[in-house]
Amino acid sequence: MRIRPCPRCGAIAEHLAYHNRYTLKSGQMATVIRCKQRMGTFCDRYGAAFYDLKTPEEKVDCACASE
């Protein structure tokens, strides 16, 4: 897995560490990264179109395709 820079402070990989992992409703795994510089965490999906979306991606794809 390639670690992106911290989206909030821009810290590079040497200041980031694996924190946790969890399973989404769709069955995909999401990784939580800890920023040692900012002392906070962010998800690897942060900034993506589906970040913090409660509706399954399949339903969104279906709704977008029908328009």
Summary of the structure (lengths in Angstrom):
residues: 67
radius of gyration: 14.2
end to end distance: 34.6
largest distance: 44.5
contacts: 137
relative contact order: 0.19
helix: 18%
strand: 28%
